[in-house]
């Protein structure tokens, strides 16, 4: 079970990173972790994105961090709204930063850093300023 790889403290730290990143933006961030990914990692991330209904956000500004732990695969998938405003190499830079942590088995730190980096872009392009802005997606980690 992938959730057993993360202690309660690790899960809390990741969830706090999500909440902290979302505090200043209308953007949404979700983390999905499973053991295996038999297909192309971006295809699987796109499937999970749809299953979690992340494409239904008002501004199409959701970001998914997808990890297949045992297969050593991960992907970051941003929706149309965020992808339209970040530089071409934006997700690659975040992935490289996260990979540095993952290579040292620092999954919680890697995820937290990636979430923080994407949160800054979301804050810049989708600031939290509208009254009635609601948290459209859960902040909990989903496991496959």
DOBA-661230 format. One record per residue (C-alpha): y, x, z. Coordinates in pm, whole numbers, plus 50000, padded with zeros to 5 digits. Layout:
<site py="Y" px="X" pz="Z"/>
...
This chain:
<site py="50000" px="50000" pz="50000"/>
<site py="50332" px="50156" pz="49894"/>
<site py="50520" px="50008" pz="50192"/>
<site py="50310" px="50224" pz="50426"/>
<site py="50464" px="50538" pz="50277"/>
<site py="50796" px="50442" pz="50434"/>
<site py="50846" px="50415" pz="50808"/>
<site py="51046" px="50128" pz="50956"/>
<site py="51330" px="50377" pz="51001"/>
<site py="51308" px="50483" pz="50632"/>
<site py="51316" px="50120" pz="50518"/>
<site py="51615" px="50050" pz="50743"/>
<site py="51801" px="50352" pz="50605"/>
<site py="51740" px="50241" pz="50244"/>
<site py="51846" px="49882" pz="50319"/>
<site py="52157" px="50009" pz="50498"/>
<site py="52240" px="50222" pz="50192"/>
<site py="52216" px="49908" pz="49975"/>
<site py="52433" px="49704" pz="50213"/>
<site py="52688" px="49984" pz="50241"/>
<site py="52707" px="50027" pz="49861"/>
<site py="52741" px="49651" pz="49807"/>
<site py="53012" px="49607" pz="50071"/>
<site py="53287" px="49713" pz="49830"/>
<site py="53156" px="49564" pz="49505"/>
<site py="53038" px="49241" pz="49350"/>
<site py="52751" px="49446" pz="49202"/>
<site py="52395" px="49411" pz="49324"/>
<site py="52140" px="49685" pz="49395"/>
<site py="51768" px="49638" pz="49445"/>
<site py="51481" px="49876" pz="49514"/>
<site py="51124" px="49804" pz="49400"/>
<site py="50837" px="50035" pz="49496"/>
<site py="50476" px="50023" pz="49387"/>
<site py="50188" px="50269" pz="49366"/>
<site py="50109" px="50269" pz="48995"/>
<site py="50281" px="50220" pz="48662"/>
<site py="50028" px="50216" pz="48378"/>
<site py="50289" px="50160" pz="48107"/>
<site py="50617" px="50321" pz="48009"/>
<site py="50828" px="50337" pz="48324"/>
<site py="51136" px="50181" pz="48159"/>
<site py="50926" px="49892" pz="48026"/>
<site py="50784" px="49829" pz="48373"/>
<site py="51130" px="49855" pz="48531"/>
<site py="51258" px="49597" pz="48278"/>
<site py="50968" px="49364" pz="48373"/>
<site py="51046" px="49398" pz="48743"/>
<site py="51418" px="49349" pz="48671"/>
<site py="51334" px="49014" pz="48513"/>
<site py="51078" px="48913" pz="48779"/>
<site py="51342" px="48976" pz="49049"/>
<site py="51590" px="48768" pz="48843"/>
<site py="51838" px="49055" pz="48845"/>
<site py="51968" px="48955" pz="48501"/>
<site py="52104" px="48633" pz="48654"/>
<site py="52400" px="48791" pz="48834"/>
<site py="52737" px="48647" pz="48735"/>
<site py="52882" px="48975" pz="48603"/>
<site py="52549" px="49120" pz="48482"/>
<site py="52611" px="49414" pz="48715"/>
<site py="52279" px="49457" pz="48894"/>
<site py="52105" px="49794" pz="48928"/>
<site py="51732" px="49840" pz="48991"/>
<site py="51578" px="50152" pz="49142"/>
<site py="51210" px="50141" pz="49046"/>
<site py="50951" px="50383" pz="49188"/>
<site py="50579" px="50416" pz="49113"/>
<site py="50495" px="50657" pz="49395"/>
<site py="50140" px="50769" pz="49313"/>
<site py="50213" px="50810" pz="48942"/>
<site py="50532" px="51009" pz="49014"/>
<site py="50743" px="50785" pz="48792"/>
<site py="51082" px="50632" pz="48859"/>
<site py="51359" px="50464" pz="48669"/>
<site py="51709" px="50335" pz="48724"/>
<site py="51794" px="50027" pz="48522"/>
<site py="52143" px="49884" pz="48504"/>
<site py="52227" px="49548" pz="48352"/>
<site py="52459" px="49499" pz="48052"/>
<site py="52777" px="49466" pz="48257"/>
<site py="52746" px="49800" pz="48437"/>
<site py="52596" px="49981" pz="48137"/>
<site py="52899" px="49883" pz="47928"/>
<site py="53140" px="50069" pz="48157"/>
<site py="52959" px="50383" pz="48280"/>
<site py="52935" px="50707" pz="48076"/>
<site py="52625" px="50760" pz="47862"/>
<site py="52473" px="51022" pz="48093"/>
<site py="52555" px="50833" pz="48415"/>
<site py="52201" px="50719" pz="48508"/>
<site py="52057" px="51058" pz="48405"/>
<site py="52286" px="51236" pz="48653"/>
<site py="52175" px="51005" pz="48933"/>
<site py="51808" px="51049" pz="48835"/>
<site py="51845" px="51429" pz="48843"/>
<site py="52004" px="51416" pz="49189"/>
<site py="51725" px="51189" pz="49315"/>
<site py="51458" px="51408" pz="49154"/>
<site py="51580" px="51706" pz="49356"/>
<site py="51503" px="51510" pz="49673"/>
<site py="51177" px="51361" pz="49542"/>
<site py="51041" px="51709" pz="49461"/>
<site py="51078" px="51787" pz="49834"/>
<site py="50909" px="51455" pz="49927"/>
<site py="51245" px="51324" pz="50049"/>
<site py="51205" px="50977" pz="49901"/>
<site py="51431" px="50800" pz="50149"/>
<site py="51710" px="51055" pz="50109"/>
<site py="51673" px="51052" pz="49729"/>
<site py="51690" px="50673" pz="49712"/>
<site py="51982" px="50658" pz="49953"/>
<site py="52178" px="50916" pz="49752"/>
<site py="52106" px="50737" pz="49422"/>
<site py="52212" px="50404" pz="49573"/>
<site py="52532" px="50562" pz="49706"/>
<site py="52615" px="50715" pz="49365"/>
<site py="52557" px="50392" pz="49175"/>
<site py="52747" px="50200" pz="49441"/>
<site py="53056" px="50412" pz="49376"/>
<site py="53048" px="50322" pz="49006"/>
<site py="52996" px="49956" pz="49088"/>
<site py="53293" px="49968" pz="49329"/>
<site py="53511" px="50128" pz="49064"/>
<site py="53424" px="49882" pz="48787"/>
<site py="53337" px="49570" pz="48988"/>
<site py="53547" px="49582" pz="49307"/>
<site py="53477" px="49332" pz="49581"/>
<site py="53797" px="49131" pz="49571"/>
<site py="53714" px="48775" pz="49489"/>
<site py="53707" px="48517" pz="49760"/>
<site py="53374" px="48347" pz="49766"/>
<site py="53192" px="48653" pz="49629"/>
<site py="52838" px="48612" pz="49755"/>
<site py="52543" px="48845" pz="49786"/>
<site py="52350" px="48716" pz="49484"/>
<site py="52029" px="48911" pz="49544"/>
<site py="51839" px="49012" pz="49860"/>
<site py="51897" px="49360" pz="50003"/>
<site py="51536" px="49397" pz="50116"/>
<site py="51305" px="49643" pz="49940"/>
<site py="51042" px="49471" pz="49726"/>
<site py="50693" px="49617" pz="49700"/>
<site py="50440" px="49568" pz="49421"/>
